[in-house]
Amino acid sequence: MAAPSGGVNCEEFAEFQELLKVMRTIDDRIVHELNTTVPTASFAGKIDASQTCKQLYESLMEAHASRDRVIKNCIAQTSSVIKQLREEREKNLDDLTLLKQLRKEQTKVFNERCRIHFKPPKNE
């Protein structure tokens, strides 16, 4: 499955995660796809197994490439936002609003990566 044409919302991790789940459909169903598209011995003469396997392989490779592009794009977007905020912080070390915004972005990234493994106390 190709990436959606409307763009990807990298800011909402749950939405991004759901998109990746949908994009994994071909991977998750590969055995089913093989069972339903590659002919058994009794149907071998009726379907071109070579062409069918080639098409399935191309679909699989396109799905992998598409997911890879989406993931790399979101990493670049997130890194860019944090880099920009850090540069602003370096220019304005006493800007409280900027420091709060940077902390919010850093906390968001931390929570996205570690939410399954560790939950920080609520008061921090």
N, C-alpha and C positions, 0 to 999 in steps of 0.2 A: 504494500500500500504506500502510495506517495504521500509526502507531507501535504497538509492542507494548503490551498492556495491563498487563503486569507491571512496567512502569517501565524506565528506561534506566540502565545503569551508566556514568556519566560518568567514573568514576575510572580505568577501564581503557581507555586510548585505542584500543588495537587492537580491543577488543570494540565500542566506539562506532563506529569506522571500518567494521567489518564490518556493523554494523546499518545505517549509512548506505548502504553498497553494496547491501544487500538492498532498502532502501527506494527505491533508484534504478532498480529493475528496469523499471518502466513507462517511464521516460525512455530507458533504454538499448534498449528493445525497441519504441519508438514506430513505426518504419518497418514492422517486422513486424506490429504490431497494426493499422496502417492497411491493410497489404496483405491481411490475413486478415479484417478486419471491414468494410471499405468495398467495396461491390460494384463489379465491372467493368461495362462497358456491357451485357454479355450477361446479367448477373444484376440489373440495376438495378431491375427491376420486382418482384423477389422479396424484397428487403430494403430497409427504410427507412433510407437513407443519412443523412438528417438526424438521426434519432434515434440511430443508431449513432455518428455523429460527436459528437453532444451528450454521450452517455454516456462516450465516450472522453475528451473534453475535461474533463468533471467528474471523472473518475478521475485525470486528470493534475493538475488543480488541487488535488484533495484530497491527492495524494501530495506535491506541492510544499509545501502548508500544513503537512502532518504533519511533513515533514523540517525545515521552518523552526522549528516548535515544539520539536522535539527538540534542534536545534542551539542555539536561544536558551536552552532550559532548562539544557543542559549549561554554556553560557557563564555563566549566572547562578549555577549551583551552584559552579563552579570559582572565580568571582570572589568569591563569598560566603565560601568557605573561606579564600582568601588574605586577604580583608579582615579576617576574624575573627582570623587569626594575626597580622596586622600590628597590630591593635588590642591584642592581648595583648602583643606585643613592646614596644609603646610604654609599656604599664603596667609591664612587667618587663624592662627593658633588659639586666639581667644574668642572666636565666633561660636557661641554656645549653640545656636540653632544648627549650624553646620555639624558640630560635634555630635549633636543628638541625631541628626540625619545619618551620619556615617555609622554611628553605633547601631541604629535601627537596621541599616543595610547589612552590617556585619552580623548582627544577631539573627537576621532573617536567613542569611546564607548558612550560618552555623546550625540553626534549627532545621533547615532543609536537609542538611547532610547527616545530622546526628539525632534527629527526632526519634528514630526507632531504638537507638542505643543508649541515649542519655537525655533526661529531662531536667533542666536546671531548676532550682527553686524559684517560686513565683516572685519573690521580692527582689530579685536581682535583675 
